[in-house]
Amino acid sequence: RHPAVTSACKALSSSYGEWEIERGEMTLQKILGSGQFGVVQLALWRGKYEVAIKMIREGCMSEDDFIEEAQIMMKMRHPKLVALHGVCTRVYPIYIVTEYMSNGSLLDYLRTHGTELGQALLLEMCEDVCGAMVYLENKQFIHRDLAARNCLVDKDLTVKVSDFGMARYVLDDQYTSSEGTRFPVKWSAPEVLNYTRYSSKSDVWSFGVLMWEVYSLGRQPYELYNNAEVAEKIMQGYRLYRPQQASQEIYQIMRNCWHENPKERPSFHGLFESLQALQGDE
Ligand SMILES: CN1CCN(C(=O)c2ccc(Nc3nc(-c4cccc(NC(=O)c5ccc(C(C)(C)C)cc5)c4)cn4ccnc34)cc2)CC1
C-alpha cells in the first residue's frame, strides 16, 4: 500500500481514536425512546457516568459524512448544548454518546408540566436555548432543525439544544425533501421552504416558533393546518397568534424572528439581549 495511504489511515484512526469510546465500557440501562436514527438508550459509562446512546439503525444516516464531521461537533462545547462525548464506530451499529438529560425533550416537558411553569421559568427556558444558539451563531454553525422536540431538559430544569447539525446526515427523504411528510415545515423559514437556503437567520425563524411552543406550553404550531397550507399562508404573510401566556413584548420578539426577509430578523446575539432585558422586568 502506498506510504501516503498508510499515514493517512494512521492519522484518521488516531483522530477516530481520540473520540472513539470502547463499547465494552457501556452498561445499557433502559430505552429512552426512538427518533429519526433509531433507539436511544440510557447507559452507564465505566459503571458510573450516565450517558445517552443513540444506536444508529442501518440505512438511517450517512455515517461516513457524520464521522467526518464528528471531530468538529465534539469541539462544540457550551453549557446549554447537549455535549457530544464520543462515538463507537468500529462495529455496527455505530453509537453516538452524549451527556444524559434526565427530564427528556422540552416538548414533552412542556406538555406534561407546562401548567406548573411560571413566566420566569418560561423566559429562562427561551434564554437557555438562545444562549446555545448565540454560541453556534458565533461558530457559523447552523442547527437546521431547531424545535422544542430537539431540545432536552436536565434534572435542574436547564434546557439544552440537541442534535445540532444532525439533519445533514438523515437519509430519509420524507424528512430531507421539503415536500416530505417529515420535513419540519412549521419551523422552516420561507427561504428554506423555497430555496433550501439555511443560515443562522433561518435558525432564528425556527427559534421564534420554539418560543411560541414554550409559551403555548407545547401546542402544535398552526394546529388547524397541514404543511402545504402553512407554507402557503406564510407566503401570504400569515403568522402564529400570540400565545395566552406571552406578554406583548415577548410576542413582539417572536414576530421579529418571522420577518420574511432574513436580513430583517435579529441575530441570536440581539435576541439574547432582548430576552435578558425582559428578565429584569420579571
Ligand atoms: C419523568 N419523565 C419520564 C419520561 N421521560 C423519559 O422517559 C426520558 C428521560 C430522559 C430522556 N433523555 C434523552 N432522550 C434522548 C432521546 C430520546 C428519544 C429520541 C431522541 N431523539 C433522536 O433520536 C433524534 C432527534 C432528532 C434528530 C434529527 C436529526 C432529525 C434532528 C435525530 C434523532 C432523543 C436523547 N438524549 C440525550 C440526552 N438525554 C436524552 C428521554 C426520555 C422523561 C422524564
The ligand as a Tripos MOL2 file, in Angstrom:
@<TRIPOS>MOLECULE
LIG
   44    49     1     0     0
SMALL
NO_CHARGES

@<TRIPOS>ATOM
      1 C1        -40.2560   11.8450   34.2030 C.3       1 LIG1
      2 N1        -40.2090   11.6810   32.7680 N.3       1 LIG1
      3 C2        -40.3930   10.2480   32.4540 C.3       1 LIG1
      4 C3        -40.3480   10.0330   30.9720 C.3       1 LIG1
      5 N2        -39.0750   10.5790   30.4460 N.am      1 LIG1
      6 C4        -38.2360    9.8160   29.7460 C.2       1 LIG1
      7 O1        -38.5330    8.6730   29.5150 O.2       1 LIG1
      8 C5        -36.9560   10.3680   29.2070 C.ar      1 LIG1
      9 C6        -35.9330   10.7590   30.0510 C.ar      1 LIG1
     10 C7        -34.7310   11.2420   29.5170 C.ar      1 LIG1
     11 C8        -34.5660   11.3190   28.1430 C.ar      1 LIG1
     12 N3        -33.3400   11.8040   27.6830 N.pl3     1 LIG1
     13 C9        -32.8320   11.8020   26.4170 C.ar      1 LIG1
     14 N4        -33.5440   11.3650   25.3730 N.ar      1 LIG1
     15 C10       -32.9750   11.4260   24.1280 C.ar      1 LIG1
     16 C11       -33.8070   10.9970   23.0010 C.ar      1 LIG1
     17 C12       -34.8190   10.0350   23.1730 C.ar      1 LIG1
     18 C13       -35.5740    9.6610   22.0780 C.ar      1 LIG1
     19 C14       -35.3640   10.2210   20.8150 C.ar      1 LIG1
     20 C15       -34.3590   11.1940   20.6820 C.ar      1 LIG1
     21 N5        -34.1490   11.8740   19.5080 N.am      1 LIG1
     22 C16       -33.4860   11.3990   18.4570 C.2       1 LIG1
     23 O2        -33.0900   10.2590   18.4590 O.2       1 LIG1
     24 C17       -33.2790   12.3160   17.2900 C.ar      1 LIG1
     25 C18       -33.7280   13.6260   17.3440 C.ar      1 LIG1
     26 C19       -33.5480   14.4750   16.2420 C.ar      1 LIG1
     27 C20       -32.9200   14.0120   15.0880 C.ar      1 LIG1
     28 C21       -32.7730   14.9030   13.8840 C.3       1 LIG1
     29 C22       -31.5110   14.5800   13.1150 C.3       1 LIG1
     30 C23       -33.9820   14.7030   12.9650 C.3       1 LIG1
     31 C24       -32.6860   16.3860   14.2710 C.3       1 LIG1
     32 C25       -32.4820   12.6950   15.0500 C.ar      1 LIG1
     33 C26       -32.6460   11.8440   16.1570 C.ar      1 LIG1
     34 C27       -33.5810   11.5800   21.7600 C.ar      1 LIG1
     35 C28       -31.6810   11.9000   23.8990 C.ar      1 LIG1
     36 N6        -30.9910   12.3240   24.9830 N.ar      1 LIG1
     37 C29       -29.7280   12.8720   25.0610 C.ar      1 LIG1
     38 C30       -29.5400   13.1610   26.3770 C.ar      1 LIG1
     39 N7        -30.6160   12.7960   27.1150 N.ar      1 LIG1
     40 C31       -31.5160   12.2950   26.2350 C.ar      1 LIG1
     41 C32       -35.5950   10.9460   27.2940 C.ar      1 LIG1
     42 C33       -36.7900   10.4770   27.8180 C.ar      1 LIG1
     43 C34       -38.8210   11.9690   30.7580 C.3       1 LIG1
     44 C35       -38.8940   12.1450   32.2460 C.3       1 LIG1
@<TRIPOS>BOND
     1     1     2 1
     2     2     3 1
     3     2    44 1
     4     3     4 1
     5     4     5 1
     6     5     6 1
     7     5    43 1
     8     6     7 2
     9     6     8 1
    10     8     9 ar
    11     8    42 ar
    12     9    10 ar
    13    10    11 ar
    14    11    12 1
    15    11    41 ar
    16    12    13 1
    17    13    14 ar
    18    13    40 ar
    19    14    15 ar
    20    15    16 1
    21    15    35 ar
    22    16    17 ar
    23    16    34 ar
    24    17    18 ar
    25    18    19 ar
    26    19    20 ar
    27    20    21 1
    28    20    34 ar
    29    21    22 1
    30    22    23 2
    31    22    24 1
    32    24    25 ar
    33    24    33 ar
    34    25    26 ar
    35    26    27 ar
    36    27    28 1
    37    27    32 ar
    38    28    29 1
    39    28    30 1
    40    28    31 1
    41    32    33 ar
    42    35    36 ar
    43    36    37 ar
    44    36    40 ar
    45    37    38 ar
    46    38    39 ar
    47    39    40 ar
    48    41    42 ar
    49    43    44 1
@<TRIPOS>SUBSTRUCTURE
     1 LIG1         1 GROUP 0 **** ****
